[in-house]
Structures are given as structure tokens and as C-alpha cells.
Amino acid sequence: MKPLMNKEQLAAALGVEVSWVRDAITARILPITWVGRHARFDEDDVAEWLAEHKERPAAAPVLGIFGAKPAPPTPSRPPAAPKPPAGPIKPHPPAGPRGRAAA
């Protein structure tokens, strides 16, 4: 029987923070073997889980990985200049009890 990994060993094997493993345990994302109240991980189960969760694009082309990068799209018109304020700028009244108008 192969020894089971604890969360620190699994985090090191996956190259992630231990906090990610803790969150994955809470969310029940990873295959967990419970030894009493301790979460342990079987290397074969984790390898199978990784294989199932590997992302492989089906038909979407991936640009920029092989060869030259594609040219960025050119804008059809130049960017608009910022608009001025829609009226006169009024200063804010001072804050606090002295800034209130007498009734």
C-alpha cells in the first residue's frame, strides 16, 4: 500500500498554496480519503482527477503560441475626446454642523 499524502504534500505536488487545498477540501472538489477527521489523498486518485479536469480546446484556434503574433486590430475611428462637464462646476458645501444653512 502506498502512503497517502496530507494537504501540505499535495499542495507541493500540485504546485499550489495549502490554502487552495483547504478550500478544495471544504468544497469537496478533490478525491479525499478520510482517516478519522484527517483528509488524506491517494496519488492515483489525484492523478485520475487531474486527467479528468484537463482542459483541451476542441476547435478553438489558439493564436500566438506558434509562430508570429497576430497584428492587433486597428480601430475604425480615433478615440473620442473626453467631454466637458455638463454645466457650471459648483463647489461642495463644507461638511459638519457649521456648513448647514440656518433655517
C-alpha positions as CSV (number, residue, x, y, z in Angstrom):
1,M,0.0,0.0,0.0
2,K,1.3,3.4,-1.0
3,P,1.3,6.1,1.7
4,L,-1.4,8.7,1.5
5,M,-0.5,12.4,1.1
6,N,-1.5,15.1,3.6
7,K,-2.6,18.6,2.4
8,E,0.9,20.1,2.6
9,Q,2.3,17.3,0.5
10,L,-0.5,17.5,-2.0
11,A,-0.1,21.3,-2.3
12,A,3.7,20.8,-3.0
13,A,2.9,18.1,-5.6
14,L,0.4,20.3,-7.4
15,G,2.4,23.5,-7.1
16,V,-0.4,25.4,-5.3
17,E,-0.8,27.0,-1.9
18,V,-2.0,24.9,1.0
19,S,-5.0,27.3,1.3
20,W,-6.2,26.2,-2.1
21,V,-6.1,22.6,-1.0
22,R,-8.1,23.6,2.2
23,D,-10.7,25.3,0.1
24,A,-10.9,22.3,-2.3
25,I,-11.4,20.0,0.7
26,T,-14.2,22.3,2.0
27,A,-15.8,22.4,-1.5
28,R,-15.3,18.6,-1.9
29,I,-13.5,19.2,-5.3
30,L,-10.7,16.7,-4.8
31,P,-10.9,13.0,-4.2
32,I,-10.5,12.7,-0.5
33,T,-9.8,9.7,1.7
34,W,-10.8,10.4,5.3
35,V,-8.7,8.9,8.0
36,G,-10.8,9.7,11.1
37,R,-11.1,13.5,10.8
38,H,-8.0,13.9,8.7
39,A,-8.2,14.4,4.9
40,R,-5.7,12.3,3.0
41,F,-5.1,12.0,-0.7
42,D,-4.2,8.9,-2.8
43,E,-1.7,9.8,-5.5
44,D,-3.5,7.6,-8.1
45,D,-6.9,9.2,-7.3
46,V,-5.4,12.7,-7.7
47,A,-3.7,11.8,-11.0
48,E,-7.1,10.4,-12.3
49,W,-8.9,13.6,-11.1
50,L,-6.2,15.8,-12.9
51,A,-6.7,13.8,-16.1
52,E,-10.5,14.3,-16.0
53,H,-10.1,18.0,-15.4
54,K,-7.5,18.7,-18.0
55,E,-8.8,21.4,-20.4
56,R,-8.3,20.6,-24.1
57,P,-9.7,23.1,-26.6
58,A,-11.8,21.3,-29.2
59,A,-11.9,23.5,-32.3
60,A,-11.0,27.0,-31.0
61,P,-7.7,28.1,-32.6
62,V,-5.0,29.3,-30.2
63,L,-3.2,32.3,-31.7
64,G,0.3,33.4,-30.7
65,I,1.6,30.1,-29.4
66,F,3.3,29.0,-32.6
67,G,4.9,31.5,-34.9
68,A,4.4,35.2,-35.0
69,K,1.8,37.0,-33.0
70,P,-1.1,38.3,-35.0
71,A,-1.3,42.1,-35.5
72,P,-3.6,43.9,-33.1
73,P,-6.9,45.1,-34.7
74,T,-6.9,48.7,-35.9
75,P,-9.7,50.9,-34.7
76,S,-12.2,52.1,-37.3
77,R,-12.2,55.6,-35.9
78,P,-10.0,57.5,-33.5
79,P,-11.0,57.5,-29.8
80,A,-13.3,60.3,-28.8
81,A,-12.0,63.2,-26.7
82,P,-13.3,63.5,-23.2
83,K,-16.5,65.5,-22.8
84,P,-16.5,68.7,-20.7
85,P,-18.8,68.9,-17.7
86,A,-22.5,69.5,-18.5
87,G,-22.8,72.7,-16.5
88,P,-21.1,75.1,-14.2
89,I,-19.0,73.4,-11.5
90,K,-20.3,74.2,-8.0
91,P,-18.1,73.6,-5.0
92,H,-19.4,71.2,-2.4
93,P,-20.6,72.9,0.9
94,P,-18.2,72.4,3.8
95,A,-19.0,69.3,5.9
96,G,-20.1,69.4,9.5
97,P,-22.6,71.4,11.6
98,R,-21.2,74.8,10.6
99,G,-21.7,74.1,6.9
100,R,-25.5,73.8,7.3
101,A,-27.7,76.7,6.3
102,A,-29.8,78.4,9.0
103,A,-33.5,77.5,8.8
